[in-house]
Amino acid sequence: MSYYADLHIHSPYTEGASPLMSFRTIEQVALKKGIAVMGTGDCFHPVWAERIEDMEEDLDSGLLVYKDKRVQFLPTVEVSCIFGKKRIHVLLIFKNMRIAWRVQKKLKGNADPGGRPALYMTVSQLMDEVKGDFEETIVVFAHLLHPQFGAMGHGNRYDETGEVSEILPDAIETGISADVGMIRGMKGLDKIGMGLVSFSDAYSPESIGREVTEFYQGGPSWESIRNGIIKRQIDTIEYPPPLGKFFYSGHRKCGYSTGVEGVALCPVCRKRITMGVEQRLSDLEAAPWALKERYMVPLKKLIELSGLEDVELVYEDVLKKSPYQEIDLLINSSYCGMKVGNPLIDVMEQVRSRQIGIIPGYDGQEGKLVDMRKLLNEKMERANLLFESDVDHTALWKKAERIQELMMSGNMTVTKAEHEELLSRGVPEPL
């Protein structure tokens, strides 16, 4: 029996996080998603830690439970190791709050009390500080390729010293703009053999569970989670990387984005662009990116794309009629309770078959979904009208053929320029 876990989230006390990130809300969202274990996030923050301390301990699993007691929690915190010009985020997962307090005490005087404490030490020094508690602490390099805060992101380039392979954290988090295929293709990491995990890094309720890790070793417990990560008896269900905020390189202020063929300076303002994950992998000469079998886009985003009105009402209605919770509905199940012809079924199928179109995100700007089947149908219908009116329809047919090529390739990426070209008519109105 497997279960889903999302162990990287934030409380309202992290800068930029939603004030709605209460434990009650986190629990409610996790129940709808079908997530069995959540991280608490920010367990070093004094106010949030008090609320964690108020939770009960489940007698069977040893994990923490809140009011409903159907979702379990593990104390977690993301810290920022600051040394030189590097800013590297590391996720710490603790067996219980007693261990968390012990580690925090070791770090006292070196950390501020914020939601994401700043530690003025190297990652190696952090590992030394928690070394005595290794059996009860899981150390994860957070969002490895994030341009500013990932250990191997463009801004840190921690790999150039070889320390990533020498430090050997328990696991690496892929991050929203990357997936396990990208990480495994990186030279050096492909032979280390550490676990690869994916979590949501949620700052708001809407983002909870957008990426999860599936554990296969028994029911929820500390031993199950630690052993699953150490022995790599896990799998990830991830957000399509181009939808992430740092897949492409670019400069958001000027609206400029580019793939690996881009330049270091924004052509509009001549300022340095933010180097994205795709470019970083190219610079590192990583192996070609192989698509995963399972990607997941939150149901509410798909409802919006399908054009159905009242997203919240449709969302609740779909879950009410389905015997499955959201994650299983998105990746595994039949579309129970949905009528044939429902536009939501179409966009869900596009995600499953990797035929959804995505205009990649860049420089903190999230990617945009494109309903490729809808676009294809519109082109074909219009081409038929032109044909019946004896008007040249060749240009439209070529666009329809290009859309079909993109869908069949399964790589999901559609550039802004190509999307604009596909949307444009470029031919006279039908007679």
C-alpha positions as CSV (number, residue, x, y, z in Angstrom):
1,M,0.0,0.0,0.0
2,S,1.4,3.4,-1.0
3,Y,0.7,6.9,0.2
4,Y,1.5,10.5,-0.9
5,A,3.6,13.0,1.1
6,D,4.3,16.7,0.6
7,L,7.0,17.6,3.1
8,H,8.1,21.1,1.8
9,I,5.6,23.9,2.6
10,H,5.7,27.2,4.4
11,S,3.7,28.8,7.2
12,P,2.3,32.4,7.2
13,Y,5.6,33.5,8.8
14,T,7.7,33.0,5.7
15,E,8.0,36.2,3.7
16,G,5.6,36.1,0.7
17,A,3.5,33.3,2.1
18,S,-0.3,33.5,2.3
19,P,-1.9,34.3,5.6
20,L,-4.4,31.5,4.9
21,M,-1.7,28.9,5.5
22,S,-3.1,27.7,8.8
23,F,-2.9,24.1,9.9
24,R,-6.7,23.8,9.6
25,T,-6.5,24.9,5.9
26,I,-3.4,22.7,5.2
27,E,-5.3,19.7,6.6
28,Q,-8.4,20.4,4.6
29,V,-6.5,20.8,1.4
30,A,-4.5,17.6,2.0
31,L,-7.6,15.6,2.6
32,K,-9.1,16.7,-0.7
33,K,-5.8,16.0,-2.5
34,G,-5.4,12.6,-0.9
35,I,-2.1,13.4,0.8
36,A,-1.4,11.3,3.9
37,V,1.6,13.1,5.3
38,M,2.4,16.8,5.3
39,G,5.5,18.7,6.4
40,T,4.7,21.4,9.0
41,G,7.1,24.0,7.4
42,D,8.9,26.6,9.5
43,C,9.2,24.6,12.7
44,F,12.0,26.9,14.0
45,H,9.7,29.9,14.0
46,P,8.7,30.5,17.7
47,V,4.9,31.2,17.1
48,W,4.4,28.4,14.5
49,A,6.4,26.0,16.7
50,E,3.9,26.6,19.5
51,R,1.1,25.5,17.2
52,I,3.1,22.4,16.2
53,E,3.6,21.6,19.9
54,D,-0.2,21.7,20.4
55,M,-0.6,18.8,18.0
56,E,-1.2,15.2,19.3
57,E,1.1,12.3,18.5
58,D,-0.4,9.4,16.7
59,L,0.1,6.3,18.8
60,D,0.6,4.0,15.8
61,S,2.8,6.0,13.5
62,G,4.5,8.4,16.0
63,L,3.7,11.3,13.6
64,L,1.7,14.4,14.6
65,V,-2.0,14.8,13.9
66,Y,-4.2,17.9,13.9
67,K,-8.0,18.1,14.5
68,D,-9.3,15.8,11.8
69,K,-6.5,13.3,12.5
70,R,-6.6,11.8,9.0
71,V,-3.6,13.8,7.9
72,Q,-0.3,13.3,9.7
73,F,2.5,15.8,10.0
74,L,6.3,15.8,10.3
75,P,8.3,18.8,11.6
76,T,10.1,20.5,8.8
77,V,12.0,23.7,8.1
78,E,13.8,25.2,5.1
79,V,17.0,27.0,6.0
80,S,19.2,29.2,3.9
81,C,22.9,28.6,4.1
82,I,24.7,31.9,3.4
83,F,28.4,32.0,2.7
84,G,30.3,34.2,0.3
85,K,27.9,35.1,-2.5
86,K,26.0,31.8,-2.2
87,R,22.5,31.4,-0.9
88,I,21.6,27.7,-0.7
89,H,18.3,26.4,0.6
90,V,18.2,23.1,2.5
91,L,15.1,21.3,3.7
92,L,15.4,19.6,7.2
93,I,12.9,16.9,8.1
94,F,12.8,15.8,11.7
95,K,11.4,12.7,13.4
96,N,9.7,14.9,16.1
97,M,9.9,18.3,17.7
98,R,12.3,17.1,20.3
99,I,14.9,16.5,17.6
100,A,14.0,19.8,15.9
101,W,14.6,21.6,19.2
102,R,17.9,19.9,19.7
103,V,19.1,20.9,16.2
104,Q,17.8,24.4,16.6
105,K,19.7,24.7,19.9
106,K,23.0,23.8,18.1
107,L,22.3,26.5,15.5
108,K,21.3,29.1,18.1
109,G,23.1,32.4,17.6
110,N,23.7,31.5,13.9
111,A,20.1,31.7,12.8
112,D,17.4,34.4,12.8
113,P,13.9,33.3,13.9
114,G,12.2,33.8,10.6
115,G,10.1,31.3,8.7
116,R,13.2,30.4,6.6
117,P,16.1,30.9,9.0
118,A,19.3,32.4,7.6
119,L,22.4,30.3,8.6
120,Y,25.7,32.0,8.1
121,M,27.5,28.8,7.4
122,T,28.4,26.4,4.6
123,V,26.2,23.4,3.8
124,S,29.1,21.2,5.0
125,Q,29.1,23.1,8.4
126,L,25.3,22.6,8.6
127,M,25.7,18.9,8.0
128,D,28.3,18.8,10.8
129,E,25.9,20.4,13.2
130,V,23.2,17.9,12.6
131,K,25.6,14.9,12.3
132,G,24.7,13.5,15.7
133,D,21.1,13.4,14.8
134,F,21.4,11.9,11.3
135,E,19.2,8.9,12.2
136,E,16.4,11.3,13.2
137,T,16.9,14.0,10.6
138,I,16.6,13.9,6.8
139,V,18.7,16.5,5.0
140,V,17.5,17.5,1.5
141,F,19.0,19.9,-1.0
142,A,15.9,22.0,-1.8
143,H,14.9,22.8,-5.5
144,L,18.4,21.8,-6.7
145,L,18.4,23.9,-10.0
146,H,16.6,27.1,-8.7
147,P,18.7,30.0,-10.2
148,Q,19.2,31.8,-6.9
149,F,18.7,29.3,-4.2
150,G,19.4,25.8,-5.6
151,A,22.8,24.3,-4.8
152,M,23.5,23.7,-8.5
153,G,21.5,26.7,-9.8
154,H,23.2,29.2,-12.0
155,G,23.7,31.7,-9.2
156,N,25.4,29.3,-6.8
157,R,27.3,26.8,-9.0
158,Y,28.0,24.7,-6.0
159,D,28.9,21.8,-8.3
160,E,32.1,23.6,-9.4
161,T,33.8,22.7,-6.1
162,G,32.5,19.1,-6.3
163,E,30.9,19.5,-2.8
164,V,27.5,18.3,-3.8
165,S,28.9,14.8,-4.5
166,E,31.1,15.0,-1.4
167,I,28.4,16.2,1.1
168,L,25.9,13.5,0.1
169,P,22.7,14.8,1.6
170,D,20.0,12.2,2.1
171,A,18.0,13.4,-0.9
172,I,17.7,16.0,-3.6
173,E,14.4,17.9,-4.3
174,T,13.8,18.3,-8.0
175,G,12.0,21.7,-7.7
176,I,8.9,22.9,-9.7
177,S,10.9,23.8,-12.8
178,A,12.7,20.4,-13.0
179,D,12.0,16.8,-12.7
180,V,13.8,13.5,-11.9
181,G,14.8,12.9,-15.5
182,M,16.6,16.2,-15.6
183,I,18.5,15.6,-12.3
184,R,19.4,12.0,-13.2
185,G,21.0,13.3,-16.5
186,M,23.4,15.5,-14.7
187,K,27.1,14.4,-14.7
188,G,28.3,13.2,-11.3
189,L,24.8,13.0,-9.7
190,D,23.9,10.0,-12.0
191,K,26.3,7.8,-10.0
192,I,25.8,9.1,-6.5
193,G,22.5,7.2,-6.0
194,M,20.8,9.5,-3.5
195,G,17.0,9.7,-3.3
196,L,15.2,12.2,-5.5
197,V,12.0,13.7,-4.0
198,S,9.4,16.2,-5.2
199,F,7.4,18.4,-2.9
200,S,5.2,21.5,-3.5
201,D,7.2,24.3,-1.7
202,A,3.8,25.7,-1.2
203,Y,3.4,29.3,0.0
204,S,-0.4,29.2,-0.4
205,P,-3.2,26.7,-0.1
206,E,-3.6,26.5,-3.9
207,S,0.0,25.2,-4.3
208,I,-0.2,22.4,-1.7
209,G,0.3,19.0,-3.3
210,R,1.2,20.3,-6.8
211,E,4.1,17.9,-6.5
212,V,4.2,14.9,-4.2
213,T,6.4,11.9,-3.5
214,E,4.8,8.5,-3.3
215,F,6.1,6.1,-0.7
216,Y,5.8,2.3,-1.0
217,Q,7.1,1.0,2.3
218,G,4.1,0.3,4.6
219,G,1.9,3.0,6.1
220,P,2.9,6.5,7.1
221,S,5.6,6.5,9.8
222,W,9.1,8.0,10.3
223,E,10.7,4.7,9.5
224,S,8.7,4.4,6.3
225,I,9.6,7.8,5.1
226,R,13.3,7.7,6.0
227,N,13.8,4.2,4.6
228,G,11.8,5.0,1.5
229,I,14.2,8.0,0.8
230,I,17.4,6.2,1.8
231,K,16.6,3.0,-0.1
232,R,14.9,4.9,-3.0
233,Q,11.7,3.0,-2.7
234,I,9.7,6.1,-3.8
235,D,8.4,7.7,-6.9
236,T,7.6,11.3,-7.7
237,I,4.4,12.9,-9.3
238,E,5.5,16.2,-10.6
239,Y,4.3,19.5,-12.1
240,P,5.3,19.7,-15.8
241,P,8.7,21.6,-15.6
242,P,7.9,24.2,-18.3
243,L,5.0,25.4,-16.0
244,G,7.5,26.3,-13.3
245,K,8.7,29.9,-12.8
246,F,12.3,29.3,-13.8
247,F,12.2,26.8,-16.7
248,Y,13.3,29.3,-19.4
249,S,15.8,32.1,-19.1
250,G,14.6,35.6,-19.3
251,H,13.8,39.0,-17.9
252,R,10.2,39.4,-16.6
253,K,10.2,43.2,-16.4
254,C,10.8,43.4,-20.1
255,G,8.7,40.4,-21.1
256,Y,11.7,38.7,-22.6
257,S,12.2,34.9,-22.4
258,T,14.3,32.4,-24.3
259,G,15.4,28.8,-24.4
260,V,19.0,27.6,-24.6
261,E,19.6,29.7,-27.7
262,G,19.3,32.9,-25.7
263,V,21.9,35.5,-24.6
264,A,23.1,36.6,-21.2
265,L,21.8,40.1,-21.5
266,C,18.2,41.2,-22.0
267,P,17.9,42.6,-25.6
268,V,15.4,45.2,-24.4
269,C,17.2,46.8,-21.4
270,R,20.7,45.2,-21.7
271,K,20.5,44.0,-18.1
272,R,21.5,40.5,-17.1
273,I,18.7,37.9,-17.5
274,T,17.9,35.2,-15.0
275,M,19.3,31.9,-16.3
276,G,16.7,29.2,-16.3
277,V,16.8,25.5,-15.6
278,E,16.9,24.5,-19.2
279,Q,19.9,26.7,-20.0
280,R,21.7,25.5,-16.8
281,L,21.3,21.9,-17.8
282,S,22.7,22.7,-21.2
283,D,25.7,24.5,-19.6
284,L,26.3,21.4,-17.4
285,E,26.1,19.2,-20.5
286,A,23.4,17.1,-18.9
287,A,22.0,14.1,-20.8
288,P,18.9,14.7,-22.9
289,W,15.8,15.2,-20.8
290,A,13.5,12.2,-20.8
291,L,9.8,12.9,-20.0
292,K,8.2,11.2,-17.0
293,E,5.2,9.0,-17.3
294,R,3.2,10.9,-14.7
295,Y,2.8,14.7,-14.6
296,M,0.1,16.5,-12.6
297,V,-1.5,19.9,-13.0
298,P,-3.9,21.0,-10.1
299,L,-7.5,20.3,-10.9
300,K,-8.6,23.9,-10.4
301,K,-6.1,25.1,-13.1
302,L,-7.5,22.6,-15.5
303,I,-11.1,23.7,-14.7
304,E,-10.0,27.3,-15.5
305,L,-8.4,26.2,-18.8
306,S,-11.5,24.2,-19.8
307,G,-13.6,27.4,-19.7
308,L,-16.1,26.1,-17.1
309,E,-17.6,28.8,-14.9
310,D,-17.4,29.0,-11.1
311,V,-14.2,27.0,-10.6
312,E,-14.8,26.4,-6.9
313,L,-18.3,25.0,-7.5
314,V,-17.1,22.7,-10.3
315,Y,-14.1,21.6,-8.2
316,E,-16.2,20.5,-5.3
317,D,-18.8,18.9,-7.6
318,V,-16.2,16.8,-9.4
319,L,-14.6,15.5,-6.1
320,K,-18.1,14.8,-4.6
321,K,-19.1,12.6,-7.6
322,S,-15.8,10.8,-7.8
323,P,-14.8,8.0,-5.5
324,Y,-11.2,9.3,-5.7
325,Q,-9.4,12.2,-4.2
326,E,-7.8,14.8,-6.4
327,I,-4.3,13.2,-7.1
328,D,-5.6,9.8,-7.9
329,L,-8.4,11.3,-10.1
330,L,-5.7,13.3,-12.0
331,I,-3.3,10.5,-12.6
332,N,-4.9,7.1,-12.1
333,S,-8.6,6.9,-12.3
334,S,-11.4,7.0,-14.8
335,Y,-13.4,10.2,-14.9
336,C,-16.2,9.0,-12.7
337,G,-19.3,11.2,-12.5
338,M,-18.3,13.3,-15.6
339,K,-20.5,13.4,-18.6
340,V,-19.2,12.5,-22.1
341,G,-18.2,15.8,-23.8
342,N,-17.2,17.6,-20.6
343,P,-14.3,19.9,-21.7
344,L,-12.6,19.2,-18.4
345,I,-12.1,15.5,-19.5
346,D,-10.3,16.8,-22.6
347,V,-7.7,18.9,-20.8
348,M,-7.1,16.2,-18.2
349,E,-6.4,13.7,-21.0
350,Q,-4.0,16.2,-22.6
351,V,-1.9,16.3,-19.4
352,R,-1.9,12.5,-19.0
353,S,-0.8,12.0,-22.6
354,R,1.7,14.9,-22.4
355,Q,-0.1,16.8,-25.2
356,I,-1.0,19.9,-23.3
357,G,0.8,23.0,-24.5
358,I,2.9,25.1,-22.2
359,I,4.3,28.5,-22.8
360,P,7.3,28.1,-20.4
361,G,7.8,30.2,-17.3
362,Y,10.8,32.4,-16.7
363,D,12.3,34.8,-14.2
364,G,9.6,34.2,-11.6
365,Q,6.8,34.2,-14.1
366,E,4.8,30.9,-14.1
367,G,4.2,29.1,-17.4
368,K,0.9,29.2,-19.1
369,L,-1.3,26.2,-20.2
370,V,-2.5,26.0,-23.8
371,D,-5.5,23.8,-24.8
372,M,-3.9,22.3,-27.9
373,R,-6.9,20.2,-28.9
374,K,-9.2,23.2,-28.8
375,L,-6.7,25.2,-30.8
376,L,-6.4,22.4,-33.4
377,N,-10.2,22.1,-33.7
378,E,-10.5,25.8,-34.3
379,K,-7.9,25.8,-37.1
380,M,-9.5,22.8,-38.8
381,E,-13.0,24.2,-38.6
382,R,-11.9,27.5,-40.0
383,A,-9.9,25.8,-42.7
384,N,-13.0,23.9,-43.8
385,L,-15.0,27.1,-44.0
386,L,-12.3,28.6,-46.2
387,F,-12.2,25.5,-48.4
388,E,-16.0,25.5,-48.8
389,S,-15.9,29.2,-49.7
390,D,-13.1,28.6,-52.4
391,V,-10.7,30.7,-50.3
392,D,-7.0,29.6,-49.9
393,H,-6.9,27.5,-46.8
394,T,-3.3,26.3,-47.1
395,A,-1.8,28.5,-44.3
396,L,-4.4,27.3,-41.8
397,W,-3.9,23.6,-42.7
398,K,-0.1,24.1,-42.2
399,K,-0.9,25.6,-38.7
400,A,-3.1,22.6,-37.9
401,E,-0.4,20.2,-39.0
402,R,2.1,22.1,-36.8
403,I,-0.2,21.8,-33.8
404,Q,-0.5,18.1,-34.4
405,E,3.3,17.8,-34.6
406,L,3.6,19.5,-31.2
407,M,1.0,17.3,-29.6
408,M,2.5,14.1,-31.0
409,S,6.0,15.1,-29.9
410,G,4.9,15.1,-26.3
411,N,7.4,17.7,-25.1
412,M,4.6,20.2,-24.1
413,T,6.7,23.3,-24.8
414,V,5.3,26.0,-27.0
415,T,7.3,29.2,-27.3
416,K,5.5,32.6,-27.0
417,A,6.3,33.4,-30.6
418,E,5.0,30.1,-31.9
419,H,1.8,30.4,-29.9
420,E,1.2,33.9,-31.3
421,E,1.8,32.6,-34.8
422,L,-0.6,29.7,-34.3
423,L,-3.3,32.0,-32.9
424,S,-3.0,34.5,-35.8
425,R,-5.3,34.0,-38.8
426,G,-3.1,35.3,-41.5
427,V,-5.7,34.6,-44.2
428,P,-8.8,36.4,-45.4
429,E,-12.2,36.1,-43.8
430,P,-14.4,33.4,-45.4
431,L,-16.8,34.6,-48.1
